[in-house]
């Protein structure tokens, strides 16, 4: 990937295998390499949120801290000449379901970044001796527990490489001296390294974005999310319901929901989501698109906002859903001239996850006079961070739930935290009943264009 160092290595291994020592000795004196210890980076990020350790933070803050570390690693990879080396990655900051690896250890940023994984393994008794100290006794129960940890770590490493296409290297770490020599030799080796699938996709998306950026050079550009931002409807979910011929719990709908539950909102889950749509013939696909489009109603004020934006500059929609449905909706509303880039598209098939949208926005910002981004969920955070002005569409919670107890934090909570340093961020209520107070100032669709011209809001 242009702009990144060629080798980006993640060193994994259970606690006690000797990662820190091997990492320090093997990485010493490697010219052109940038080295990082995950625990140190996480503690620094946690301190910014008022916690001495990541474990002392609440779940939303831990997620944000983890994302900050991922972004710092990306920045380091752009500056390093030869390679990036990160130690102690796995299990430092679990943020989700421990059985769902994608949500627990690796963010989407990480999956895009690392193209090599080094797994350090030692025998269970060696690991226990290093944890407890030489001469300490331990029983079969402790050995079985460490064996399970080692097996789980190995599964996680394989899962990551299978999902992204990264190379996996296993190094035996029973003898520290030999392990250091092996790891150091591996890092110095000139062997070719293949790029990860997500990074290769990012590269192709960047090419498309650069082409679009040349077309909009010197103009004001508006980047809109679609599902949940322009309308309450999730068009992909409705598409599957129509395909099933039932309102819920149909086979196609269950496959879609299970995919996102098991894989999270990751590159792999969106890619699999797109593949699910290929089972339909072109005629059947377009018939279903027509049915779903007929049910889509834009939020009040959105149509007028889009028309004003088109009079002001260029408008593009970046969607992880189905572009054909939104083309039909916009045509019905008399809105012409909107460029749409999306996932379920027979021509391009761009994975518009958080990474994809951020990559697209970065390229456009380099050429545009001004960039404005608007979205409603965490996958829109990438393009919103890049934009000169960011708008969050808030749909939750409403006044009917104000007195309920134990309401889970909404996605907007994480978005507010991640955009805390943004110089011009605003919220727009999707409906009058929304009452969420903490966050950037509220704006209306009528004020959207005026605020986009340069007035600065704040958190």
SULURFEN-V257967 format. One record per helix or strand. SS is the DSSP state (H for helix, E for strand). FROM is the first residue (numbers start at 1). TO is the last residue. If there is no record, write none. Layout:
SS|FROM|TO ; SS|FROM|TO
//
This chain:
E|7|12 ; H|19|27 ; E|33|37 ; H|38|47 ; H|54|56 ; H|59|79 ; E|83|87 ; H|101|104 ; H|108|113 ; E|116|121 ; H|124|132 ; H|140|164 ; E|167|172 ; H|176|188 ; H|197|215 ; E|220|224 ; E|227|227 ; E|231|231 ; H|235|244 ; H|251|263 ; H|267|279 ; H|282|295 ; E|298|298 ; H|302|312 ; E|314|319 ; H|323|332 ; E|339|342 ; H|354|367 ; E|370|375 ; H|378|386 ; E|389|394 ; E|398|398 ; H|399|401 ; H|411|418 ; E|425|429 ; E|434|434 ; E|442|443 ; H|445|452
//
